[in-house]
């Protein structure tokens, strides 16, 4: 890899967040990008992809040892597990293994950016204080995001690099085979409903239809992440990063139905993880009928995550003013984000 003023190590480069971050960095003239993921990827331009098992410290050491040129680490990797407690060991271990491997060799390391989310505030557990602020108190563990941040804070003491913690809401962007892709889950659910001649019903819990929430566009998130990593005023700070608007599904759902030229009926609580489990034959039939790209059904299914989001029968939003006070002023309308993502899915022939 050629010498550049800044070299980014994007950990989790095939996910919704990491993919957009790597693409954004590669579009900037003064960055080179190394993407880490379990399955690797095709290297091109200024992005070099490497496959690594971050749960294996020996593999992490072998893969990262040659990367002495890295100046910035952007950590967006995630391993899913069935329970909150089970999430802690693997997700902490992966971060520790990355830093243990890269810090001794990357002598010009300047910054480590940690991707978090509203789990930091307990948003996944039930009704919590809104708007959530970066200064809000922690809660009873387990919570791997707290463990990751405490690890970085301790490791940074006396070091020449700084850290940042970026806290988006639900992220909207393109990635296949990702367990947390709400926009793609909605697009596939709507397309299958239409294929079956059904109206578009909101499948969430009673009450979830009418509460406030927000989202974060993956492109906006990438730009904010790089800003926080390169502005000295942001050193050792956490930031909520969101689109800047709030919405209710009761308003957004009819707009999504209009996009797909569908009628809306009354919400009906459904477990998408259950009712969509037998839809693989339908998916293959849709691929054949509409000339779709032929992606595996598992790669476009994020039903468990969609159920999780649609279960929020309480407000889910944070205060994004700290980022604005520190100098990041970008925003995007969430309905426009959904439209752009659905258009992109159609261009890629993922949905009809």
C-alpha positions in Angstrom: 0.0 0.0 0.0 1.3 3.4 -0.9 2.3 6.0 1.7 -0.5 8.5 2.6 -0.8 11.1 5.2 -3.6 9.1 6.9 -4.2 5.3 6.9 -7.5 4.1 8.2 -8.1 0.6 9.6 -11.8 0.0 9.3 -12.8 -2.9 11.5 -16.0 -4.5 10.4 -15.7 -3.2 6.9 -18.5 -5.3 5.3 -21.2 -4.2 7.7 -23.7 -1.3 7.0 -21.6 1.2 9.0 -18.1 -0.1 8.0 -18.9 -0.4 4.3 -20.0 3.2 4.1 -17.2 4.5 6.2 -14.6 2.7 4.0 -16.2 4.1 0.8 -16.3 7.6 2.3 -12.6 7.5 3.4 -11.6 6.2 -0.1 -13.3 9.2 -1.7 -11.0 11.6 0.2 -7.7 12.4 -1.3 -5.5 12.0 1.8 -6.6 8.6 3.1 -5.7 5.0 2.4 -8.1 2.4 3.7 -7.6 -1.1 5.1 -10.8 -3.0 5.7 -11.0 -5.9 8.2 -13.8 -8.5 8.2 -14.3 -12.2 8.7 -14.9 -12.8 5.0 -12.6 -10.2 3.6 -13.4 -8.7 0.2 -12.1 -7.6 -3.2 -9.5 -4.9 -2.9 -9.7 -1.9 -5.2 -8.4 1.6 -5.5 -7.3 2.8 -2.1 -9.2 0.1 -0.2 -7.4 -3.1 0.7 -9.6 -5.8 2.3 -8.2 -8.4 4.7 -9.9 -11.4 6.2 -9.4 -12.0 9.9 -11.0 -13.8 12.8 -10.8 -11.2 15.5 -11.9 -13.7 18.1 -8.6 -15.5 17.5 -5.8 -13.3 19.0 -3.1 -15.2 17.1 -4.9 -14.5 13.8 -5.3 -10.9 14.7 -1.6 -10.6 15.5 -0.6 -12.3 12.3 -2.9 -10.1 10.1 -2.3 -6.8 11.8 1.4 -7.1 12.5 2.4 -5.7 9.0 0.1 -2.7 9.3 2.6 -0.3 10.8 1.4 2.6 8.6 -2.1 2.8 10.3 -2.8 6.2 11.8 -6.5 5.8 12.6 -8.6 2.8 13.8 -12.3 2.9 13.2 -14.0 0.0 15.1 -17.4 -1.0 13.8 -17.3 -4.8 14.3 -20.1 -6.7 16.0 -20.8 -10.3 16.9 -24.4 -11.2 17.6 -25.4 -13.5 20.5 -28.7 -14.6 22.0 -28.6 -12.6 25.2 -27.2 -9.3 26.5 -24.8 -11.1 28.8 -23.5 -13.4 26.0 -22.7 -10.3 23.9 -20.0 -9.1 26.3 -17.1 -11.6 26.0 -16.9 -11.7 22.1 -17.4 -8.1 21.5 -14.9 -7.0 24.1 -12.4 -9.6 23.0 -12.5 -8.5 19.4 -11.7 -4.9 20.3 -9.0 -5.9 22.7 -7.4 -8.2 20.1 -7.4 -5.4 17.6 -5.7 -2.9 19.9 -3.3 -5.4 21.3 -2.2 -6.2 17.8 -2.1 -2.7 16.2 -0.9 -0.5 19.0 2.6 -1.9 19.3 3.3 -1.7 15.5 1.5 1.5 14.5 3.9 4.0 15.9 2.0 6.9 14.3 -1.4 5.9 15.6 -3.4 9.1 16.2 -7.0 8.0 17.0 -9.3 5.1 17.7 -13.0 5.6 16.9 -15.5 3.3 18.6 -18.9 2.8 17.1 -21.6 2.5 19.8 -25.4 3.1 19.8 -28.3 3.7 22.1 -27.6 0.5 24.0 -25.2 2.8 25.9 -28.3 4.5 27.4 -30.3 1.3 28.0 -32.6 1.9 25.0 -32.7 -1.8 24.3 -34.0 -2.6 27.8 -37.2 -0.6 27.9 -38.4 3.0 28.5 -35.4 5.2 29.3 -34.7 8.9 29.7 -35.1 10.9 26.5 -33.6 12.7 24.9 -30.5 10.7 25.8 -27.4 12.7 26.3 -23.7 11.7 26.3 -23.5 12.6 30.0 -26.2 10.3 31.1 -25.3 7.8 33.9 -24.5 4.2 33.1 -26.7 1.4 34.3 -26.4 -2.1 35.8 -24.3 -4.4 33.5 -24.0 -6.4 31.4 -23.5 -4.0 28.5 -20.6 -4.6 26.1 -20.5 -1.0 24.9 -19.7 0.2 28.4 -16.9 -2.4 28.7 -15.5 -1.4 25.3 -15.4 2.3 26.2 -13.9 1.7 29.6 -11.2 -0.4 28.0 -10.3 2.4 25.6 -10.3 5.0 28.3 -7.9 2.9 30.4 -5.7 2.1 27.4 -5.5 5.7 26.3 -4.0 6.9 29.6 -0.5 8.1 28.8 -0.8 7.2 25.1 -0.3 9.6 22.2 -3.6 8.7 20.5 -7.1 9.8 21.4 -10.4 8.1 21.2 -14.0 9.0 20.3 -17.3 7.1 20.8 -19.9 7.6 18.1 -23.5 6.9 19.0 -25.9 6.6 16.1 -29.6 5.7 16.2 -30.8 2.9 13.9 -28.5 3.1 10.9 -29.9 3.2 7.3 -27.6 2.0 4.5 -26.8 -0.8 2.1 -25.1 -4.1 3.1 -26.0 -7.7 2.5 -25.8 -10.5 5.1 -26.0 -8.0 8.0 -28.1 -8.9 11.0 -29.0 -5.2 11.6 -30.3 -3.7 8.4 -33.8 -2.2 9.1 -34.2 -0.5 5.7 -33.6 -3.7 3.8 -35.9 -5.7 6.0 -38.7 -3.2 5.4 -38.0 -3.2 1.7 -38.1 -7.0 1.5 -41.2 -7.3 3.8 -43.0 -4.7 1.7 -42.0 -6.4 -1.6 -43.2 -9.8 -0.4 -46.4 -8.4 1.0 -47.1 -6.8 -2.4 -46.2 -10.1 -4.2 -48.8 -11.8 -2.1 -51.4 -9.2 -2.8 -51.5 -7.9 0.8 -51.6 -4.4 2.2 -48.6 -3.1 4.1 -49.3 -3.7 7.8 -47.0 -2.4 10.5 -46.0 -5.6 12.3 -44.8 -4.1 15.6 -46.0 -4.0 19.1 -49.2 -2.1 20.0 -47.9 1.4 21.0 -44.8 1.2 18.8 -46.7 2.8 15.9 -47.1 6.1 17.7 -43.9 6.7 19.7 -41.0 9.0 18.6 -37.8 7.6 17.2 -35.0 8.6 14.9 -32.5 7.1 12.5 -29.0 7.8 11.2 -28.1 7.7 7.5 -24.9 5.6 7.0 -23.3 8.2 4.8 -23.9 11.0 7.3 -22.6 8.7 10.0 -19.4 8.1 8.0 -18.8 11.8 7.6 -19.4 12.5 11.3 -17.1 9.6 12.3 -14.2 11.0 10.3 -14.9 14.5 11.6 -14.7 13.3 15.2 -11.5 11.4 14.5 -9.7 14.4 12.9 -10.9 17.5 14.8 -8.6 17.9 17.8 -11.5 19.4 19.8 -13.3 16.0 19.6 -10.5 14.0 21.3 -11.8 11.7 24.0 -15.4 12.6 23.5 -18.7 10.8 22.8 -21.2 12.1 20.3 -24.8 11.2 19.4 -25.0 11.3 15.6 -28.5 11.3 14.0 -30.3 12.5 11.0 -31.7 15.5 13.0 -35.4 14.8 12.7 -37.8 12.7 14.7 -40.7 10.6 13.3 -43.4 8.2 14.2 -44.1 5.0 12.3 -47.8 6.2 12.1 -46.5 8.9 9.8 -43.6 7.1 8.1 -45.4 3.8 7.4 -48.0 5.3 5.0 -45.1 7.1 3.2 -43.3 3.8 2.8 -46.5 2.2 1.5 -46.9 5.0 -1.1 -43.4 4.3 -2.3 -44.2 0.7 -3.0 -47.7 1.7 -4.4 -49.5 -0.3 -1.6 -52.4 0.3 0.6 -52.0 0.5 4.4 -54.2 -1.5 6.8 -54.3 -1.4 10.6 -51.1 -2.5 12.4 -51.1 -6.2 13.4 -48.4 -7.5 15.8 -46.4 -10.1 14.0 -43.1 -11.8 14.8 -41.3 -11.3 11.4 -38.7 -13.8 12.6 -41.5 -16.4 12.7 -43.8 -15.4 9.8 -41.0 -14.8 7.4 -39.2 -18.1 8.2 -41.0 -20.0 5.5 -40.7 -17.4 2.8 -37.6 -18.6 1.0 -39.5 -20.3 -1.8 -41.4 -17.0 -2.3 -38.1 -15.2 -2.5 -36.8 -17.5 -5.2 -40.0 -17.1 -7.1 -39.6 -13.3 -7.0 -36.1 -13.5 -8.2 -37.2 -15.5 -11.2 -40.3 -13.5 -11.9 -38.7 -10.0 -11.6 -35.2 -10.8 -12.8 -33.6 -9.9 -9.4 -29.9 -10.3 -8.7 -30.3 -13.7 -7.0 -29.1 -13.0 -3.5 -29.6 -15.7 -0.9 -32.7 -15.2 1.2 -30.5 -15.3 4.4 -28.5 -12.3 3.0 -31.6 -10.1 2.8 -33.2 -11.2 6.0 -32.8 -9.1 9.2 -36.1 -10.2 10.7 -34.9 -10.5 14.3 -33.5 -7.0 14.3 -36.7 -5.6 12.6 -38.8 -7.2 15.4 -36.5 -5.6 17.9 -36.9 -2.1 16.5 -40.7 -2.6 16.0 -41.0 -3.6 19.6 -40.1 -0.1 20.9 -43.4 1.0 22.4 -41.6 3.9 24.0 -39.7 6.9 22.7 -36.2 6.2 21.3 -34.2 9.3 20.6 -31.1 11.2 21.7 -29.9 14.8 22.0 -27.7 15.5 19.0 -26.8 19.0 20.0 -23.3 18.2 21.4 -22.1 17.3 17.9 -23.5 20.6 16.6 -21.8 22.6 19.4 -18.5 20.9 18.5 -18.9 21.8 14.8 -20.7 19.0 12.9 -23.9 20.4 11.3 -25.0 18.0 8.7 -28.5 16.6 8.7 -30.8 14.6 6.4 -34.6 14.1 6.2 -35.3 10.5 7.2 -38.2 10.0 4.7 -35.8 11.1 2.0 -33.2 8.6 3.3 -35.7 5.7 3.0 -36.6 6.8 -0.5 -33.0 6.9 -1.6 -32.2 3.5 0.0 -35.2 1.9 -1.6 -34.2 3.4 -5.0 -30.7 2.0 -4.4 -32.1 -1.5 -3.6 -34.0 -1.4 -6.9 -31.0 -0.3 -8.9 -29.0 -3.2 -7.4 -32.0 -5.5 -8.3 -32.3 -6.6 -4.7 -36.1 -5.9 -4.7 -38.5 -5.5 -7.6 
